Amino acid sequence: MVVPVSTFLEEFGLSKNQFCPIISFGALSRQLDESELDALGRDVKPWGVTAAHTAGTTVRFTHDNRLLVRNGLMYATWLTSSPERIRRSRRMLRKAFNNRFPNHKHVNFEYVWGGMIHLTMNSRSVFGRKGNIFYSGVGEGAGIIKAFTMGTYHAEWANGVNSEVLDFLKNDKKPSWLPPEPFRTVGAECRLLWETATARGEI
Ligand SMILES: Cc1cc2nc3c(=O)[nH]c(=O)nc-3n(C[C@H](O)[C@H](O)[C@H](O)COP(=O)(O)OP(=O)(O)OC[C@H]3O[C@@H](n4cnc5c(N)ncnc54)[C@H](O)[C@@H]3O)c2cc1C
């Protein structure tokens, strides 16, 4: 069995005091029309930029001509987001959007969502095996590629295929220890408030 559920590993008893999950929020605009694309620059290819500051905004222009913004950091004590939090996140997402695209302030968001970014204190991932259970969790913000990679190598491990990458994943440094609740939430919320307060123009 492959259990690649990151922070949720704790609920399966496969990890303890390793993850500090963060909720972040994203908004995707409707598709831009011809005149809005002209205002953006006709020949511009799809792109993405990530803020230098931890609490800054990620911005993308997608293949289907939409603008995306992501920002907001909250500690995910209960491993879930909520409709109220997502509603509240709209203000900061809209502000980030309007600051960057003043000619597109009228373009509405078609989707707004919140989800978890599975962080560990030192950004190291969890990758292990207990009998026939293979488990993993990403430990950093750019988790999609990491999750995909670890899934691939779980499949190889389970099928007895050895490789240099598999050896690296098995022997890589482990996540550092985190204090238990309630200290974890209190510490994380303080740190996130500080990061948000100092991000300024990066939001
Ligand atoms: C707004 C936002 C934007 C992001 N943008 C990017 C980006 O541009 N690039 C990037 O690389 N990363 C991005 N991330 C982070 C990325 O989404 C995560 O790192 C990635 O999804 C982690 O993948 P995962 O499979 O480890 O965890 P998840 O995608 O969280 O999947 C875990 C799954 O386990 C399931 N699960 C939990 N418990 C159980 C159970 N008991 N039984 C069955 N299923 C269970 C959950 O329902 C969930 O589907 C973003 C995150 C957010 C919130």
The ligand as an SDF file (V2000), in Angstrom:
LIG
                    3D

 53 58  0  0  0  0  0  0  0  0999 V2000
   -3.2930   27.7820   -3.0440 C   0  0  0  0  0  0  0  0  0  0  0  0
   -2.1380   26.8350   -3.2330 C   0  0  0  0  0  0  0  0  0  0  0  0
   -1.2920   26.9710   -4.3380 C   0  0  0  0  0  0  0  0  0  0  0  0
   -0.2260   26.0930   -4.5120 C   0  0  0  0  0  0  0  0  0  0  0  0
    0.5990   26.2600   -5.6030 N   0  0  0  0  0  0  0  0  0  0  0  0
    1.5820   25.3860   -5.8310 C   0  0  0  0  0  0  0  0  0  0  0  0
    2.3950   25.4800   -7.0030 C   0  0  0  0  0  0  0  0  0  0  0  0
    2.2230   26.3700   -7.8230 O   0  0  0  0  0  0  0  0  0  0  0  0
    3.3760   24.5550   -7.1810 N   0  0  0  0  0  0  0  0  0  0  0  0
    3.5980   23.5550   -6.2820 C   0  0  0  0  0  0  0  0  0  0  0  0
    4.4980   22.7340   -6.4930 O   0  0  0  0  0  0  0  0  0  0  0  0
    2.8470   23.4360   -5.1580 N   0  0  0  0  0  0  0  0  0  0  0  0
    1.8550   24.3180   -4.9190 C   0  0  0  0  0  0  0  0  0  0  0  0
    1.0880   24.1900   -3.7960 N   0  0  0  0  0  0  0  0  0  0  0  0
    1.4100   23.1180   -2.8390 C   0  0  0  0  0  0  0  0  0  0  0  0
    0.8910   21.7990   -3.3660 C   0  0  0  0  0  0  0  0  0  0  0  0
   -0.4920   21.8880   -3.5940 O   0  0  0  0  0  0  0  0  0  0  0  0
    1.1810   20.7010   -2.3540 C   0  0  0  0  0  0  0  0  0  0  0  0
    2.5530   20.7290   -2.0160 O   0  0  0  0  0  0  0  0  0  0  0  0
    0.8640   19.3470   -2.9500 C   0  0  0  0  0  0  0  0  0  0  0  0
   -0.5120   19.2830   -3.2510 O   0  0  0  0  0  0  0  0  0  0  0  0
    1.2320   18.2430   -1.9690 C   0  0  0  0  0  0  0  0  0  0  0  0
    0.7810   17.0330   -2.5100 O   0  0  0  0  0  0  0  0  0  0  0  0
    0.4340   15.8120   -1.5930 P   0  0  0  0  0  0  0  0  0  0  0  0
   -0.0960   14.7590   -2.5100 O   0  0  0  0  0  0  0  0  0  0  0  0
    1.6080   15.5000   -0.7360 O   0  0  0  0  0  0  0  0  0  0  0  0
   -0.7070   16.3390   -0.6070 O   0  0  0  0  0  0  0  0  0  0  0  0
   -2.2120   16.7520   -0.9300 P   0  0  0  0  0  0  0  0  0  0  0  0
   -2.3490   17.3160   -2.3120 O   0  0  0  0  0  0  0  0  0  0  0  0
   -2.6600   17.6060    0.2300 O   0  0  0  0  0  0  0  0  0  0  0  0
   -2.9410   15.3680   -0.9200 O   0  0  0  0  0  0  0  0  0  0  0  0
   -3.1520   14.6160    0.2740 C   0  0  0  0  0  0  0  0  0  0  0  0
   -4.4270   13.8520    0.0380 C   0  0  0  0  0  0  0  0  0  0  0  0
   -4.6040   12.8810    1.0540 O   0  0  0  0  0  0  0  0  0  0  0  0
   -5.9940   12.7570    1.2420 C   0  0  0  0  0  0  0  0  0  0  0  0
   -6.2640   12.0840    2.5060 N   0  0  0  0  0  0  0  0  0  0  0  0
   -6.0050   12.5140    3.7590 C   0  0  0  0  0  0  0  0  0  0  0  0
   -6.3910   11.6290    4.6710 N   0  0  0  0  0  0  0  0  0  0  0  0
   -6.9450   10.5910    3.9890 C   0  0  0  0  0  0  0  0  0  0  0  0
   -7.5650    9.3530    4.3890 C   0  0  0  0  0  0  0  0  0  0  0  0
   -7.6650    9.0030    5.6680 N   0  0  0  0  0  0  0  0  0  0  0  0
   -8.0100    8.5530    3.4030 N   0  0  0  0  0  0  0  0  0  0  0  0
   -7.9040    8.8960    2.1080 C   0  0  0  0  0  0  0  0  0  0  0  0
   -7.3320   10.0520    1.6770 N   0  0  0  0  0  0  0  0  0  0  0  0
   -6.8660   10.8800    2.6110 C   0  0  0  0  0  0  0  0  0  0  0  0
   -6.4820   14.1950    1.2090 C   0  0  0  0  0  0  0  0  0  0  0  0
   -7.8590   14.2650    0.9520 O   0  0  0  0  0  0  0  0  0  0  0  0
   -5.6690   14.7460    0.0410 C   0  0  0  0  0  0  0  0  0  0  0  0
   -6.3340   14.6210   -1.1980 O   0  0  0  0  0  0  0  0  0  0  0  0
    0.0070   25.0500   -3.5840 C   0  0  0  0  0  0  0  0  0  0  0  0
   -0.8530   24.9010   -2.4880 C   0  0  0  0  0  0  0  0  0  0  0  0
   -1.9070   25.7810   -2.3090 C   0  0  0  0  0  0  0  0  0  0  0  0
   -2.8170   25.5790   -1.1390 C   0  0  0  0  0  0  0  0  0  0  0  0
  1  2  1  0
  2  3  1  0
  2 52  2  0
  3  4  2  0
  4  5  1  0
  4 50  1  0
  5  6  2  0
  6  7  1  0
  6 13  1  0
  7  8  2  0
  7  9  1  0
  9 10  1  0
 10 11  2  0
 10 12  1  0
 12 13  2  0
 13 14  1  0
 14 15  1  0
 14 50  1  0
 15 16  1  0
 16 17  1  0
 16 18  1  0
 18 19  1  0
 18 20  1  0
 20 21  1  0
 20 22  1  0
 22 23  1  0
 23 24  1  0
 24 25  2  0
 24 26  1  0
 24 27  1  0
 27 28  1  0
 28 29  2  0
 28 30  1  0
 28 31  1  0
 31 32  1  0
 32 33  1  0
 33 34  1  0
 33 48  1  0
 34 35  1  0
 35 36  1  0
 35 46  1  0
 36 37  1  0
 36 45  1  0
 37 38  2  0
 38 39  1  0
 39 40  1  0
 39 45  2  0
 40 41  1  0
 40 42  2  0
 42 43  1  0
 43 44  2  0
 44 45  1  0
 46 47  1  0
 46 48  1  0
 48 49  1  0
 50 51  2  0
 51 52  1  0
 52 53  1  0
M  END
$$$$
